[in-house]
Amino acid sequence: MSNIERAISIPSTEVIMKLALALDTAPDGFLVGTSRWPEEDWRSVAEKLRTLNAGQLELVRRFIDLAAEQPL
């Protein structure tokens, strides 16, 4: 946690999801300070992500990166 707080290391998607769940917050609120989705939607996504293995989480991360690059 200290390394993340001091910007020495960047947490993985899995760590961000675990932190958000432990802090009872949505991941985007944790990352950017605001949540655009209702809390129950984030919880549903977080619960699904918790069941994925490392390879599946990497695939999700890549998909999110690709989706974020697309114009709205």
N, C-alpha and C positions, 0 to 999 in steps of 0.2 A: 504494500500500500504506500509506503513512504516513497519508493521509487516512482510510482505513478503520480503521487501528489507533487513531487519535485520535478516532474517531466523528464525523468531520467530514462524511464521505459514507457512503452505504449502498451496498454492492455489488449489482449486478444478479444475477439467478439465474445467468446465464451466467458471470459473474466468480466467483461462489461455486463453481460446478462446476469451473471451471478451477483455482481455488486448491486445492480438495479433491483434484483429480487430481494436481496438481503436488506437493502435500504428502503424497500417498499415504494419504489418509484418506477416510472417508465424509463427505458433506456435513453430516449431522446431528451427527456427532462434532465437526466443525469449528464448527458453529453453537451446539450446546447441550451439547457435551461427552460425549455418550454415543451409541452406535450401537445401534439396536434391530434392525437387519437385518445379516445376515452380509455381510462385506466384498465377496464376489463378487456379491451382489445389487446393491449400490451401484455397483459397477464396470459392471455390465450397464446400469443406468439411465443412468449418466454417459456411457457410450459412445453410447447412443441419443440423448441430449440434445446431444451434440457435433455430430451431423449435422443438427440443425434450424437453420432460418434464424431471423431475429429475430422475425418474426411468429409462427412456430410456438412459439418459446420463450415469447413473451408469452401465448399460448394455454395452454401448460403451466403457467405461473405462475398464471394465473387459475383453472385447474382445481385446482391445489394449494391456493390460497386458499379456494376453494369447499369442497373436501374438508375442509380444516382447520376450517371453521366448523360442520361437521356433528357432531352428538353421536355419541359412540362406542357 
